[in-house]
Amino acid sequence: MTIELNESAGATPLTPDELRGLKARHITTRGELNELEGENIIEGLS
């Protein structure tokens, strides 16, 4: 049996374990998390 997911890139939902401990409670997908982490890296390099 094959399961097809029709989600756009980065729309993969985070698991409950991945969500636990996040300070940014508005993050729900891997794409949002990647974007936030990228912004933090850029800010840290400035």
C-alpha positions in Angstrom: 0.0 0.0 0.0 1.4 3.4 -1.0 0.4 6.6 0.8 0.6 9.8 -1.2 1.0 13.1 0.7 0.0 16.1 -1.3 1.7 18.7 0.9 3.9 21.4 -0.4 7.6 21.4 0.3 8.3 22.3 3.9 4.7 21.6 5.0 5.6 18.4 6.8 4.0 18.6 10.2 6.3 18.3 13.2 5.7 15.4 15.5 4.5 16.0 19.1 8.1 15.1 20.3 9.5 17.7 17.9 7.0 20.4 19.1 7.7 19.7 22.7 10.2 22.3 24.0 9.9 24.8 21.2 9.9 28.3 22.5 8.2 29.6 19.3 4.7 28.1 19.7 3.5 29.3 16.3 5.8 26.8 14.5 3.9 23.8 13.2 5.8 22.6 10.1 9.3 21.7 9.3 9.5 24.6 6.7 8.5 27.1 9.4 11.2 25.7 11.7 13.8 25.8 9.0 13.0 29.5 8.2 13.1 30.5 11.8 16.5 28.7 12.4 17.9 30.4 9.2 16.9 33.8 10.5 18.5 33.0 13.9 21.7 31.9 12.2 21.9 35.1 10.1 21.2 37.2 13.2 24.0 35.4 15.1 26.5 36.0 12.3 25.8 39.8 12.3 
